[in-house]
Amino acid sequence: MDTNTVRVTGRVFGLPVTDNSRRSKFFRKLLEQLMDLNNPREFNFALIDFAAGICKPRNPFHEICPVREFCNLYKTNDKHLHINSKN
């Protein structure tokens, strides 16, 4: 679990994300529930790639995001981006 995967998860579910969220048991359990248990490595790398290419820390590409219909950030158009860090 890293900052990028936590950022994406927080945005999709509308959860506040801080610098310490990557150490959160809550986020860990949530990501475990979403993870493909047969291919956890592929799931994590895909989520990291998605975070780097589309769900960037600033100015995410909402117009091409494949999960925007499920994303709380997109639905609420929250400009704060649920980030309380220096990203």
C-alpha positions in Angstrom: 0.0 0.0 0.0 1.5 3.3 -1.0 0.4 7.0 -1.2 -0.8 6.6 -4.8 -3.1 3.6 -4.1 -4.5 5.3 -1.0 -5.1 8.5 -3.0 -7.1 6.7 -5.6 -9.1 4.7 -3.0 -9.8 7.8 -1.0 -11.1 9.7 -4.1 -13.3 6.9 -5.3 -14.9 6.3 -1.9 -14.9 9.9 -0.8 -12.6 9.3 2.2 -10.2 11.9 3.6 -6.6 11.1 2.9 -3.7 12.4 5.0 0.1 11.7 5.0 -0.5 8.9 7.5 -3.4 7.2 5.6 -1.0 4.7 3.9 -0.4 3.2 7.3 -4.1 3.1 8.2 -5.6 -0.3 9.0 -8.9 0.9 7.5 -7.4 1.7 4.1 -5.5 -1.6 4.2 -8.6 -3.6 4.8 -10.5 -1.7 2.2 -7.8 -2.3 -0.4 -7.7 -6.0 0.5 -11.4 -6.2 -0.2 -10.9 -4.7 -3.6 -7.9 -6.7 -4.6 -7.8 -9.5 -7.0 -6.6 -12.2 -4.6 -5.5 -14.4 -7.5 -3.3 -11.6 -8.9 -2.5 -9.2 -6.1 0.8 -8.0 -7.7 -0.9 -7.2 -11.0 -3.7 -5.4 -9.2 -1.3 -3.2 -7.2 0.8 -2.4 -10.2 -2.3 -1.5 -12.2 -3.6 0.7 -9.5 -0.2 2.5 -9.2 -0.1 3.0 -13.0 -3.7 4.3 -12.9 -2.7 6.8 -10.2 0.3 8.0 -12.1 -1.3 8.3 -15.5 -4.9 9.3 -14.8 -5.7 9.9 -11.1 -2.7 12.2 -10.6 -2.3 14.2 -7.3 -3.1 17.4 -9.1 -5.4 17.9 -12.1 -6.6 14.3 -12.6 -7.8 13.4 -16.0 -11.5 13.1 -15.3 -12.5 13.2 -18.9 -10.7 9.9 -19.7 -11.1 8.2 -16.3 -12.6 4.7 -16.7 -14.0 4.7 -13.1 -15.4 8.2 -13.0 -19.0 7.0 -12.8 -18.1 5.3 -9.5 -15.8 8.1 -8.2 -16.9 10.3 -5.4 -14.3 13.0 -6.4 -15.8 13.1 -9.9 -19.4 13.1 -8.7 -18.8 15.9 -6.2 -16.3 17.8 -8.2 -14.3 18.3 -5.0 -11.4 20.7 -5.8 -9.7 19.9 -2.5 -9.0 16.4 -3.8 -9.1 14.9 -0.3 -5.4 15.5 0.1 -3.7 16.9 3.1 -0.1 16.5 2.0 2.6 18.2 -0.1 1.9 16.2 -3.3 
